Amino acid sequence: MVVDLTGTRRARDRVRRVRLCLAPLPLCLALAAGGAWATDGDATAAVPQPVLSAHDLLPAQNAASQQGAATPFVADTADAGSPTPVPTAAAAPPLSEAVRLTELGKYFDLSEPPSQDLDKARDLYCRAAALGHPEAVQRLGWLYFKGRGVAADEAVAATLFKWAGALGDTRAAGASRAVGSLSEVPAPCLSRLGVTTLDALRARQRAATPIARPAPSAVIEQPVQFRTTPAPAEQRRIVAMVLQHARAFHLDPRLVLAIVRAESNFDAAALSPKNAQGLMQLIPDTARRFSVENAFDPMENLKGGMAYVRWLLAYYRGDVTLTLAAYNAGEGAVDRFRGVPPYAETLSYVQRIRAFYPFDRHPYVTRVLAAGERSWIANDVAASSGADPTVTTRSR
């Protein structure tokens, strides 16, 4: 039986729904957009993640193949019945500046130390709020209400909640009622940006809203017909192996496929000048560390590489950027610089993969860490909470 997940993790025994597109386009992976990862209680809570096609992770065949319109079929891995046709999802529009600033502010607001930076979160929320973004106004209100990164001020918080509700944020209305009606006091950062009244904020919102323009209606009498080119059979086989085994390693298959593309471009016989071998370019020391006897065997290489990625995610507490940097430059270099090493190759490597896998956090399992294996992140978190940094907490 296949169970669709919502964005909320309601039960530990929920099953992920993995959908496999079998259109004329190359084999692609689609995960339920709001699905939570089943991690047996060993991982941090996952956030809803949008669908990302593995067709984008495979090498492009030609420019024309990317323009072919086809209706994909979806088949559940738990039910090998007749595939059901579903409409092709439309491409998501680019984020507006206000939304981009708000999302970046949420990263600095909601992250754990040392990534958390409430001063940056406040400034980003304020810039987005000055553009009339309701959620940014509401989140800025919570900073003032709780005194996070700013001096607590219920009058400012009440004003921001009231304004956010008037701009259309339904959650702010309840917060405004809870705080009570106080005299309007605009946030200092908004005053510096020239916003001191709700009318001024509404004017900013109208100015930031793009004007809808009708789509072109030209009709082509004899349109050119494009033919899609399927991915080579070997690449399809590699994608199928990743889909089959990624869950056993508690990994998002999209992350694994992005690493495979960046490392070897799906070439199982790839060999680098530094003797990195196979699909995930394992050096001999790493291969021995994760019990890989033949790094040129696709299955062995994938399992060894996924085991290493799983370990790095646990070591860096689910930080995807640090995990990718360590996969390229080694965890020793990342620990030494306490962040992404300033190597041109590593910086380029992380950016290439993040282009295909743009998520900052990934669930992780702590039981893969041996006693005493702790990164500087874990030590800093333990020190800030008053725990003994020499003790490693391991999940069952």
C-alpha positions as CSV (number, residue, x, y, z in Angstrom):
1,M,0.0,0.0,0.0
2,V,1.3,3.5,-0.8
3,V,0.6,6.3,1.6
4,D,0.9,10.0,0.5
5,L,2.6,12.1,3.1
6,T,1.7,15.7,4.0
7,G,4.3,18.2,5.0
8,T,3.7,17.4,8.7
9,R,5.3,14.3,10.3
10,R,2.2,12.7,11.8
11,A,3.5,9.2,12.5
12,R,6.9,7.4,12.4
13,D,5.6,4.5,10.4
14,R,4.6,6.7,7.4
15,V,6.0,5.5,4.1
16,R,7.5,7.8,1.6
17,R,5.9,7.9,-1.8
18,V,8.5,7.6,-4.5
19,R,7.2,8.3,-8.0
20,L,9.1,7.3,-11.1
21,C,8.5,9.2,-14.3
22,L,8.6,6.9,-17.3
23,A,8.0,9.5,-20.1
24,P,10.0,9.6,-23.3
25,L,12.2,12.0,-21.3
26,P,15.1,10.3,-19.4
27,L,14.3,8.4,-16.2
28,C,13.5,10.9,-13.5
29,L,12.8,11.0,-9.8
30,A,9.9,12.8,-8.3
31,L,9.4,12.8,-4.5
32,A,6.1,13.9,-2.9
33,A,6.4,17.6,-2.6
34,G,5.4,17.7,1.0
35,G,6.8,14.4,2.1
36,A,8.7,13.8,5.3
37,W,11.6,11.4,5.4
38,A,11.3,8.2,7.3
39,T,14.4,8.1,9.5
40,D,13.5,5.7,12.3
41,G,13.8,8.5,14.9
42,D,17.5,9.1,14.3
43,A,17.2,12.2,12.2
44,T,16.2,15.8,12.5
45,A,12.7,16.7,11.2
46,A,12.7,17.2,7.5
47,V,11.2,20.2,5.8
48,P,8.9,19.9,2.8
49,Q,10.9,19.8,-0.4
50,P,9.8,20.5,-4.0
51,V,10.0,18.0,-6.8
52,L,13.3,17.9,-8.6
53,S,13.6,15.8,-11.8
54,A,16.6,13.6,-12.1
55,H,16.4,14.5,-15.8
56,D,18.2,17.7,-14.7
57,L,20.9,15.6,-13.1
58,L,21.6,13.6,-16.3
59,P,23.8,15.1,-19.0
60,A,21.8,17.0,-21.6
61,Q,21.5,15.2,-24.9
62,N,20.6,18.2,-27.0
63,A,18.9,21.5,-26.7
64,A,15.8,20.4,-28.6
65,S,15.2,17.4,-26.3
66,Q,14.5,19.8,-23.4
67,Q,11.7,21.5,-25.3
68,G,9.6,18.4,-26.0
69,A,6.2,18.4,-24.3
70,A,5.0,15.0,-23.0
71,T,2.6,13.7,-20.4
72,P,4.6,11.5,-17.9
73,F,3.3,8.4,-16.3
74,V,3.6,7.8,-12.6
75,A,4.3,4.4,-11.2
76,D,4.5,3.6,-7.5
77,T,7.4,1.4,-6.5
78,A,5.1,-0.4,-4.0
79,D,2.6,-1.2,-6.7
80,A,3.6,-2.4,-10.1
81,G,0.1,-2.0,-11.5
82,S,-0.8,0.0,-14.6
83,P,0.7,3.4,-14.7
84,T,-1.6,6.4,-14.3
85,P,-1.1,9.4,-16.5
86,V,-0.8,12.7,-14.7
87,P,-0.4,16.3,-16.0
88,T,3.0,17.7,-16.3
89,A,3.7,20.3,-13.6
90,A,4.2,23.9,-14.8
91,A,7.6,25.4,-14.1
92,A,7.7,27.5,-10.9
93,P,7.9,31.2,-11.3
94,P,11.1,32.9,-10.0
95,L,11.0,34.2,-6.5
96,S,10.2,37.9,-5.9
97,E,12.7,40.0,-4.0
98,A,10.5,40.2,-1.0
99,V,10.0,36.4,-0.9
100,R,13.8,35.8,-1.4
101,L,14.7,38.2,1.5
102,T,12.1,36.5,3.8
103,E,13.3,33.0,3.1
104,L,16.9,34.1,3.7
105,G,15.8,35.8,6.9
106,K,14.1,32.6,8.0
107,Y,17.3,30.7,7.5
108,F,19.2,32.9,9.9
109,D,16.2,33.1,12.3
110,L,15.4,29.4,12.6
111,S,18.8,27.8,12.2
112,E,20.7,26.3,15.1
113,P,24.0,28.0,16.3
114,P,26.4,28.8,14.8
115,S,24.4,29.4,11.7
116,Q,21.8,31.4,13.5
117,D,22.2,35.2,13.2
118,L,19.3,37.2,14.6
119,D,20.7,40.5,13.5
120,K,20.8,39.4,9.9
121,A,17.4,37.9,10.3
122,R,16.0,41.2,11.6
123,D,17.6,43.2,8.8
124,L,16.4,40.8,6.1
125,Y,12.8,40.7,7.5
126,C,12.8,44.5,7.7
127,R,13.9,44.9,4.0
128,A,11.2,42.4,2.9
129,A,8.6,44.0,5.2
130,A,9.4,47.4,3.6
131,L,8.3,45.9,0.3
132,G,4.9,45.0,1.8
133,H,5.5,41.2,2.3
134,P,3.0,40.1,4.9
135,E,5.0,37.1,6.3
136,A,8.1,39.3,6.8
137,V,6.0,41.8,8.7
138,Q,4.6,39.1,10.9
139,R,8.0,37.5,11.6
140,L,9.5,40.8,12.4
141,G,6.7,41.3,14.9
142,W,7.6,38.0,16.6
143,L,11.2,39.2,17.0
144,Y,10.0,42.3,18.8
145,F,7.5,40.4,20.8
146,K,10.0,37.8,22.1
147,G,13.0,40.2,22.2
148,R,15.0,38.0,19.8
149,G,17.8,40.1,18.3
150,V,16.1,43.3,19.4
151,A,14.8,44.9,22.6
152,A,11.4,43.4,23.4
153,D,8.6,45.9,22.6
154,E,5.0,44.8,22.7
155,A,3.8,48.0,21.2
156,V,5.9,47.6,18.1
157,A,5.0,43.9,18.0
158,A,1.3,44.7,18.2
159,T,1.6,47.2,15.4
160,L,3.5,44.8,13.1
161,F,0.9,42.0,13.8
162,K,-1.9,44.4,13.0
163,W,-0.2,45.5,9.7
164,A,0.6,42.0,8.7
165,G,-3.1,41.0,9.2
166,A,-4.2,43.9,7.1
167,L,-1.8,42.9,4.3
168,G,-3.3,39.4,4.2
169,D,-1.4,37.3,6.7
170,T,-4.0,35.2,8.5
171,R,-1.7,34.0,11.3
172,A,-0.9,37.6,12.3
173,A,-4.6,38.3,13.1
174,G,-4.6,35.8,16.0
175,A,-1.3,37.2,17.3
176,S,-2.7,40.7,17.2
177,R,-5.7,39.7,19.3
178,A,-3.4,38.0,21.8
179,V,-1.1,41.0,22.3
180,G,-4.1,43.4,22.5
181,S,-4.7,46.8,21.1
182,L,-1.9,49.2,21.8
183,S,-1.0,52.6,20.2
184,E,0.7,52.1,16.8
185,V,4.5,52.3,17.1
186,P,6.3,51.5,13.8
187,A,9.4,49.4,14.0
188,P,12.6,51.5,14.0
189,C,14.1,49.7,11.1
190,L,11.0,50.3,9.0
191,S,11.0,54.0,10.0
192,R,14.6,54.3,8.7
193,L,13.3,52.9,5.4
194,G,10.5,55.4,5.2
195,V,7.6,53.2,6.3
196,T,5.7,54.6,9.3
197,T,2.1,53.9,8.5
198,L,0.0,51.0,7.2
199,D,-1.0,53.1,4.2
200,A,2.7,53.6,3.3
201,L,3.2,49.8,3.6
202,R,0.2,49.1,1.3
203,A,1.6,51.5,-1.2
204,R,5.0,49.6,-1.1
205,Q,3.1,46.3,-1.5
206,R,1.2,47.6,-4.6
207,A,4.5,48.9,-6.1
208,A,6.2,45.6,-5.5
209,T,3.4,43.5,-7.1
210,P,4.2,42.8,-10.7
211,I,1.5,43.8,-13.2
212,A,-0.1,40.8,-14.9
213,R,0.3,40.9,-18.7
214,P,-1.6,38.7,-21.1
215,A,0.5,35.9,-22.6
216,P,1.3,36.1,-26.3
217,S,-1.4,34.7,-28.5
218,A,0.5,34.1,-31.7
219,V,-0.6,30.9,-33.5
220,I,2.0,28.9,-35.4
221,E,0.3,27.1,-38.3
222,Q,3.0,24.4,-38.8
223,P,5.0,24.2,-35.5
224,V,8.3,22.3,-35.6
225,Q,8.0,18.9,-33.9
226,F,10.8,18.0,-31.5
227,R,11.8,14.5,-30.6
228,T,13.1,13.7,-27.1
229,T,16.2,11.6,-26.7
230,P,16.2,9.1,-23.9
231,A,19.1,8.8,-21.5
232,P,21.6,6.0,-22.2
233,A,20.6,2.6,-20.6
234,E,23.6,2.7,-18.3
235,Q,22.6,6.0,-16.8
236,R,19.0,4.7,-16.3
237,R,20.5,1.7,-14.5
238,I,22.6,4.0,-12.2
239,V,19.5,6.1,-11.4
240,A,17.5,2.9,-10.6
241,M,20.3,1.7,-8.2
242,V,20.3,5.0,-6.4
243,L,16.5,4.9,-6.0
244,Q,16.7,1.4,-4.7
245,H,19.4,1.9,-2.1
246,A,19.3,5.6,-1.0
247,R,16.6,5.0,1.5
248,A,18.6,2.3,3.3
249,F,21.3,5.0,3.9
250,H,18.7,7.6,5.0
251,L,19.6,9.8,2.0
252,D,17.6,11.9,-0.4
253,P,18.2,10.2,-3.8
254,R,18.3,13.7,-5.4
255,L,21.4,14.6,-3.4
256,V,23.1,11.3,-4.3
257,L,22.4,11.9,-8.0
258,A,23.7,15.4,-7.9
259,I,27.0,14.2,-6.3
260,V,27.3,11.4,-8.9
261,R,26.8,13.9,-11.8
262,A,29.4,16.4,-10.3
263,E,31.9,13.6,-9.5
264,S,31.9,11.4,-12.6
265,N,29.0,12.4,-14.9
266,F,27.6,8.9,-14.4
267,D,30.8,7.2,-15.7
268,A,31.5,4.1,-13.6
269,A,35.0,3.9,-15.0
270,A,36.0,7.5,-14.2
271,L,39.5,7.9,-12.8
272,S,40.9,11.3,-11.6
273,P,44.6,12.4,-11.5
274,K,44.4,12.0,-7.7
275,N,43.3,8.4,-8.1
276,A,39.6,9.0,-7.2
277,Q,37.7,6.1,-8.7
278,G,34.2,5.3,-10.0
279,L,30.8,6.9,-9.9
280,M,31.3,8.8,-6.6
281,Q,35.1,9.2,-7.1
282,L,36.3,7.4,-3.9
283,I,39.9,7.6,-3.1
284,P,41.5,4.4,-1.9
285,D,41.6,5.4,1.7
286,T,37.9,6.3,1.7
287,A,37.1,3.1,-0.2
288,R,38.9,1.0,2.5
289,R,37.2,3.0,5.3
290,F,33.7,2.1,4.0
291,S,34.6,-1.5,3.0
292,V,34.6,-1.0,-0.8
293,E,36.8,-3.7,-2.5
294,N,36.2,-2.7,-6.1
295,A,35.6,1.0,-6.5
296,F,34.9,0.5,-10.2
297,D,31.9,-1.7,-9.5
298,P,28.9,0.7,-9.7
299,M,27.0,-0.9,-6.9
300,E,29.9,-1.1,-4.5
301,N,31.0,2.5,-5.3
302,L,27.5,3.8,-4.7
303,K,27.1,2.1,-1.4
304,G,30.5,3.3,-0.2
305,G,29.9,6.8,-1.4
306,M,26.4,6.9,0.2
307,A,27.9,5.5,3.5
308,Y,30.4,8.4,3.5
309,V,27.7,11.0,2.7
310,R,25.6,9.6,5.5
311,W,28.5,9.8,8.0
312,L,29.3,13.4,6.9
313,L,25.7,14.5,7.4
314,A,25.7,13.1,10.9
315,Y,29.1,14.6,11.6
316,Y,28.0,18.1,10.5
317,R,24.5,17.8,12.0
318,G,22.6,17.8,8.7
319,D,24.4,20.8,7.2
320,V,24.4,20.1,3.4
321,T,27.0,22.7,2.5
322,L,29.6,21.5,4.9
323,T,28.9,17.9,4.0
324,L,29.6,18.7,0.3
325,A,32.7,20.7,1.1
326,A,34.0,17.8,3.2
327,Y,33.2,15.2,0.5
328,N,35.4,17.2,-1.8
329,A,38.2,18.5,0.4
330,G,37.9,16.2,3.4
331,E,36.5,16.7,6.9
332,G,39.9,17.7,8.2
333,A,40.0,20.8,5.9
334,V,36.5,21.8,6.8
335,D,37.2,21.4,10.6
336,R,40.4,23.4,10.2
337,F,38.7,26.3,8.5
338,R,35.5,25.9,10.6
339,G,33.5,26.2,7.3
340,V,33.9,25.7,3.6
341,P,37.7,25.8,2.8
342,P,38.7,28.7,0.5
343,Y,39.8,26.4,-2.3
344,A,38.6,27.3,-5.8
345,E,37.9,23.7,-6.6
346,T,35.8,23.1,-3.4
347,L,33.9,26.4,-3.8
348,S,33.0,25.5,-7.4
349,Y,32.1,21.9,-6.5
350,V,29.7,23.0,-3.7
351,Q,28.0,25.6,-6.0
352,R,27.6,23.0,-8.8
353,I,25.8,20.5,-6.6
354,R,23.7,23.1,-4.8
355,A,22.4,24.2,-8.2
356,F,20.8,20.8,-8.4
357,Y,20.1,20.3,-4.7
358,P,19.3,23.7,-3.2
359,F,18.3,22.6,0.3
360,D,20.4,23.7,3.3
361,R,19.4,20.9,5.7
362,H,19.1,17.1,5.4
363,P,18.0,14.6,8.0
364,Y,20.9,12.7,9.6
365,V,21.4,9.6,11.8
366,T,23.8,9.9,14.7
367,R,24.3,6.2,15.3
368,V,26.8,6.0,12.5
369,L,29.3,8.2,14.5
370,A,31.7,6.3,16.7
371,A,32.3,7.4,20.3
372,G,34.2,10.7,20.3
373,E,33.5,11.6,16.6
374,R,32.2,15.1,17.0
375,S,32.7,18.1,14.8
376,W,33.3,21.7,16.0
377,I,29.6,22.3,15.4
378,A,28.5,19.7,17.9
379,N,31.1,20.9,20.4
380,D,29.8,24.5,20.1
381,V,26.2,23.4,20.5
382,A,27.1,21.3,23.5
383,A,29.1,24.1,25.0
384,S,26.3,26.6,24.6
385,S,23.8,24.2,26.2
386,G,26.1,23.4,29.1
387,A,26.5,19.8,28.1
388,D,29.9,17.9,28.3
389,P,31.4,18.3,24.8
390,T,33.4,15.1,25.3
391,V,30.3,12.9,25.5
392,T,28.8,11.7,22.3
393,T,25.0,11.2,22.3
394,R,24.1,8.3,20.1
395,S,20.7,7.4,18.9
396,R,19.4,3.9,19.4
